[in-house]
Amino acid sequence: MQKLDDVVINFDSTGLWILNIALAVVMFGVALNITINDFKILLKQPKPVLVGILSQFFLLPALTFLVVHLIKPQASIALGMMMVAACPGGNISNFFTHLAKGNTALSVSLTAFATFLAMIMTPFNFQFYGSLYEPTSAIIKSVELNPLELVKLVTLILGIPLVIGMFMRHKRPKLSIWLSRILKPVSIMVFVAIVVIAFTNNLDVFNDHIHHVLLLGIGHNALALLLGFIVAKLFALSKNNRRTLAIETGIQNSGLGLLLIFTFFDGLGGMAILAAFWGIWHIVSGLLLASYWSSKKIK
């Protein structure tokens, strides 16, 4: 298993910068659809958002930590699971929620709200749970991870594009709506292209080591989807909100996780392969679940 961490992922500094820019552009595109009024609505009906935040930022990292303790995977894979669980919801969750006949407005609002929280909660959850488990704590200490640097990078990639996009939407709403229609599909295509190219360039690595993370990645993602749905049901949310929270909890911003892994952990084999597989699989699982729900009417 040590060989897994000795694997060199073919992803250079140029690819890292392109991934940085692509993530920032995707976030900017999402922000162009968010208005101050969205947050006012949330303040009037905060329950679904608060339940979503509870599920995504508190229960999922805690559940991941519990799973790691029970199954004791290789330390780098465990740290990859913690990294994915610490990230906010993925931007593609808005599309899946719409397809699943969920509450799209809630999904977009949760994306915005979670992005603001992620500037603090993602570094905190990753550092907190990673340090609690001795094998992963040893890796964090070995790279001398600076939590402040982690906060700065997350703020740069998520926070600044979000603020600029919302400001533009406020000042130039018509231009923002037009730009978002163009920017969102293009930016997602660019992001997917980066993942596909990186995957192709590392095909041998995946072929040799994917079996280490295959079942873990699928199981972890299934738990996240189920967690969001069960928590929403326990809090007596409507059926469309249950679907929304399941997707928001199960579709994580693994692109951000990969970026942080390549930036701070030099693409550590187990971490990178787990996060990369998550990034591919959650699109498959999200599409399957959303397609199934799209065929089911909500009474």
Secondary structure, DSSP 8 states (H G I E B T S, - for coil): -HHHHT------HHHHHHHHHHHHHHHHHHHTT--HHHHHHHHHS-HHHHHHHIIIIIIHHHHHHHHHHHH---HHHHHHHHHHHHS-B-TTHHHHHHHTT--HHHHHHHHHHHHHHHHHHHHHHHHHHHHHSHHHHHHHHHHT--HHHHHHHHIIIIIHHHHHHHHHHHH-HHHHHHHHHHHHHHHHHHHHHHHHHHHHHTHHHHHHHGGGTHHHHHHHHHHHHHHHHHHHHHTT--HHHHHHHHHHHHSB-HHHHHHHHHHHSTT-HHHHHHHHHHHHHHHHHHHHHHHHHHTS---
